[in-house]
């Protein structure tokens, strides 16, 4: 079976700084794989290259058998990759429902002319987008807050809304950058159950996360970066007992 996502020799330089160095990575369809490591290890940089925000200095990115290296973020999203960010990126003055509707539009066919003329096809598409948005809000447990302004949601709910907007793009691969950051234990429990439901939908998940209890509970495989280089890859149990990982990272973790 060919990998859904494959990184070959990914290297990213920022001036004289090597943020990621010759990183190889494979992700099979249906897996949940975590990328962990100390702050500054290069984890979010990897996400930024996969999603087209940064071009790699060297190496290739393949998704679903296609070379997507250097593609624009919009084109990568239409290929089936959606993501969240460390810092929540929402349209905070818009409603919960409208935030998710925006996520649906990368799959829409309506152009500017169609939107202005309000042709029957436009109305039909808007109906589909509404139905899809409501379905996604059910998945993340926010259907009862669809009319709320995003800024009025609790922190954990805002995190779930950002995931909902990513899901609205109908991704094959969901990239989650520190999804549990700032959440209390109950919110983390709800997030874990939500990710299990998303996985059951056939969506592959790659996450960056610092909460090791969360990572070890949800992941099939864990890859570890340190100073931009991969130092370990294996099951959660294997990684937890790897001397290099303990020295570089897990020794400082208390949660």
C-alpha positions as CSV (number, residue, x, y, z in Angstrom):
1,X,0.0,0.0,0.0
2,X,1.4,3.4,-0.9
3,X,1.4,6.1,1.8
4,X,-1.3,8.8,1.8
5,X,1.4,11.3,2.8
6,X,5.1,10.9,2.2
7,X,7.9,13.4,3.0
8,X,11.3,12.6,1.4
9,X,14.4,14.4,2.7
10,X,12.4,17.5,3.8
11,X,14.8,20.2,4.7
12,X,14.0,23.8,5.6
13,X,16.5,26.6,6.2
14,X,15.7,30.1,7.5
15,X,18.9,31.9,6.7
16,X,21.6,30.1,8.6
17,X,19.1,28.2,10.8
18,X,18.3,24.6,9.8
19,X,14.7,24.2,11.1
20,X,14.2,20.7,9.7
21,X,17.0,18.5,8.5
22,X,16.5,15.7,6.0
23,X,13.2,14.5,7.5
24,X,11.6,11.4,6.1
25,X,8.0,10.5,7.0
26,X,5.2,8.3,5.9
27,X,1.5,8.3,6.9
28,X,-0.8,5.5,5.9
29,X,-4.5,6.1,5.3
30,X,-6.6,5.7,8.4
31,X,-3.7,6.2,10.9
32,X,-3.4,8.7,13.7
33,X,0.3,9.8,14.0
34,X,1.7,12.3,16.4
35,X,4.8,14.4,15.9
36,X,6.4,15.4,19.2
37,X,9.5,17.1,20.5
38,X,10.8,20.1,22.4
39,X,9.8,23.6,21.6
40,X,11.7,24.8,18.5
41,X,12.2,21.2,17.3
42,X,10.6,22.0,13.9
43,X,7.2,20.4,14.3
44,X,5.0,23.3,13.2
45,X,7.5,24.0,10.4
46,X,6.8,20.5,9.0
47,X,3.0,21.3,9.1
48,X,3.7,24.6,7.3
49,X,5.6,22.9,4.5
50,X,2.9,20.2,4.1
51,X,0.2,22.8,3.9
52,X,2.1,25.0,1.4
53,X,2.8,28.0,3.7
54,X,6.6,27.4,3.5
55,X,8.4,26.0,0.5
56,X,11.0,23.4,1.4
57,X,14.7,24.2,0.9
58,X,15.1,20.6,-0.3
59,X,13.1,17.4,-0.4
60,X,9.7,16.5,-1.7
61,X,6.1,16.2,-0.4
62,X,3.8,13.6,-1.9
63,X,0.1,13.3,-1.1
64,X,-2.2,10.6,-2.4
65,X,0.5,9.7,-5.0
66,X,0.9,13.3,-6.3
67,X,3.9,15.6,-5.8
68,X,2.5,18.7,-4.0
69,X,5.8,20.3,-3.3
70,X,5.6,24.1,-3.7
71,X,1.9,24.0,-4.4
72,X,-0.1,27.0,-3.1
73,X,-2.1,26.4,0.1
74,X,-5.4,26.7,-1.7
75,X,-4.5,24.0,-4.2
76,X,-3.2,21.7,-1.4
77,X,-6.5,22.2,0.5
78,X,-8.5,21.2,-2.5
79,X,-6.4,18.0,-2.8
80,X,-7.7,17.0,0.6
81,X,-5.4,18.4,3.3
82,X,-7.0,20.7,6.0
83,X,-5.3,22.0,9.2
84,X,-5.7,23.9,12.4
85,X,-3.1,26.2,14.0
86,X,-1.4,26.6,17.4
87,X,-3.1,30.0,17.8
88,X,-6.9,29.7,17.1
89,X,-7.7,31.3,13.7
90,X,-11.4,32.0,13.6
91,X,-13.7,34.8,12.2
92,X,-14.6,35.8,15.7
93,X,-17.3,38.3,14.9
94,X,-19.1,35.7,12.7
95,X,-21.5,33.0,13.9
96,X,-20.4,29.5,14.6
97,X,-22.4,28.4,11.5
98,X,-20.9,31.0,9.3
99,X,-17.3,30.0,10.3
100,X,-18.1,26.4,9.2
101,X,-19.8,27.6,6.0
102,X,-16.6,29.4,5.1
103,X,-14.7,26.1,5.4
104,X,-17.1,24.5,2.9
105,X,-16.4,27.0,0.1
106,X,-13.2,25.5,-1.1
107,X,-15.4,22.7,-2.5
108,X,-17.9,25.1,-4.0
109,X,-18.2,25.8,-7.7
110,X,-19.9,29.2,-7.5
111,X,-17.9,32.0,-9.0
112,X,-18.3,35.8,-8.4
113,X,-20.8,36.1,-11.3
114,X,-23.0,33.2,-9.9
115,X,-22.9,34.7,-6.4
116,X,-24.1,38.1,-7.7
117,X,-26.8,36.8,-10.0
118,X,-28.2,34.2,-7.5
119,X,-28.9,31.6,-10.2
120,X,-30.8,28.4,-9.2
121,X,-27.5,26.5,-9.1
122,X,-26.1,28.9,-6.5
123,X,-29.1,28.4,-4.3
124,X,-28.8,24.6,-4.6
125,X,-25.1,24.8,-3.7
126,X,-25.8,27.0,-0.7
127,X,-28.4,24.4,0.6
128,X,-25.7,21.7,0.3
129,X,-23.2,23.9,2.2
130,X,-25.8,24.5,5.0
131,X,-26.5,20.8,5.3
132,X,-22.8,19.9,5.4
133,X,-22.1,22.7,8.0
134,X,-24.8,21.5,10.3
135,X,-23.6,17.9,10.0
136,X,-20.1,18.9,10.9
137,X,-21.3,20.9,13.9
138,X,-23.1,17.8,15.1
139,X,-19.8,15.8,14.9
140,X,-17.9,18.3,17.0
141,X,-20.8,18.9,19.5
142,X,-21.6,22.5,18.6
143,X,-24.9,22.1,16.8
144,X,-26.8,23.8,19.7
145,X,-24.5,26.9,19.4
146,X,-24.7,27.5,15.6
147,X,-26.1,31.0,16.0
148,X,-23.6,32.0,18.7
149,X,-20.8,34.5,17.8
150,X,-17.5,32.6,17.7
151,X,-15.9,35.0,20.1
152,X,-18.5,34.1,22.8
153,X,-17.6,30.4,22.8
154,X,-15.5,29.0,25.6
155,X,-11.9,28.3,24.8
156,X,-12.3,24.5,24.3
157,X,-15.3,25.2,22.1
158,X,-13.3,27.6,19.9
159,X,-10.8,24.8,19.4
160,X,-13.5,22.4,18.3
161,X,-15.0,25.1,16.0
162,X,-11.6,25.4,14.3
163,X,-11.5,21.7,13.8
164,X,-15.1,21.8,12.5
165,X,-14.1,24.4,9.9
166,X,-11.3,22.2,8.7
167,X,-13.6,19.2,8.5
168,X,-16.0,21.2,6.4
169,X,-13.4,21.1,3.6
170,X,-14.0,17.3,3.4
171,X,-10.3,16.4,4.0
172,X,-8.6,13.1,3.5
173,X,-5.9,14.3,6.0
174,X,-6.5,16.5,9.0
175,X,-3.4,18.3,10.5
176,X,-3.9,19.4,14.1
177,X,-1.4,21.7,15.6
178,X,-1.6,21.4,19.4
179,X,-5.3,20.7,19.5
180,X,-5.4,20.1,23.3
181,X,-3.4,23.2,24.2
182,X,-5.0,25.2,27.0
183,X,-7.8,22.7,27.6
184,X,-8.9,21.4,30.9
185,X,-9.0,17.6,31.6
186,X,-12.7,17.4,30.7
187,X,-12.2,19.3,27.4
188,X,-9.3,17.0,26.5
189,X,-11.5,14.0,27.2
190,X,-14.2,15.4,24.9
191,X,-11.6,16.2,22.2
192,X,-10.2,12.7,22.3
193,X,-13.7,11.2,21.8
194,X,-14.3,13.6,19.0
195,X,-11.0,12.6,17.2
196,X,-12.1,9.0,17.5
197,X,-15.4,9.8,15.7
198,X,-13.4,11.7,13.0
199,X,-11.1,8.7,12.5
200,X,-14.2,6.4,12.2
201,X,-15.3,8.6,9.3
202,X,-12.2,7.5,7.4
203,X,-10.2,10.7,7.9
204,X,-6.4,10.3,8.6
205,X,-5.0,12.5,11.4
206,X,-1.5,13.9,12.0
207,X,-1.1,15.9,15.1
208,X,1.5,18.0,16.9
209,X,0.9,18.0,20.7
210,X,2.8,18.5,24.0
211,X,0.3,16.6,26.2
212,X,1.9,13.2,26.3
213,X,-1.0,11.4,28.0
214,X,-3.2,12.7,25.2
215,X,-0.7,11.7,22.5
216,X,-0.1,8.2,23.9
217,X,-3.8,7.5,24.2
218,X,-4.8,8.5,20.7
219,X,-1.8,7.7,18.4
220,X,-0.9,4.6,16.4
221,X,2.6,5.9,15.9
222,X,4.7,8.7,17.4
223,X,7.6,10.4,15.6
224,X,10.0,12.5,17.6
225,X,11.9,15.6,16.3
226,X,14.8,17.2,18.1
227,X,16.7,20.2,16.6
228,X,15.0,19.5,13.3
229,X,16.1,15.8,13.1
230,X,14.0,12.7,13.7
231,X,15.5,10.8,16.6
232,X,12.8,8.1,17.0
233,X,9.7,6.6,15.5
234,X,7.5,3.8,16.8
235,X,4.5,2.9,18.8
236,X,3.7,5.0,21.9
237,X,5.1,2.4,24.2
238,X,8.3,2.1,22.1
239,X,8.8,5.9,22.1
240,X,8.1,6.2,25.8
241,X,11.0,3.8,26.5
242,X,13.5,5.1,24.0
243,X,16.6,6.5,25.9
244,X,17.2,9.2,23.3
245,X,13.6,10.5,23.6
246,X,13.7,10.4,27.4
247,X,16.9,12.4,27.4
248,X,15.8,14.9,24.8
249,X,12.1,15.4,25.7
250,X,10.1,13.0,27.8
251,X,12.3,13.4,30.9
252,X,11.0,16.9,31.2
253,X,7.3,15.9,30.8
254,X,5.1,15.6,33.9
255,X,1.7,15.1,32.2
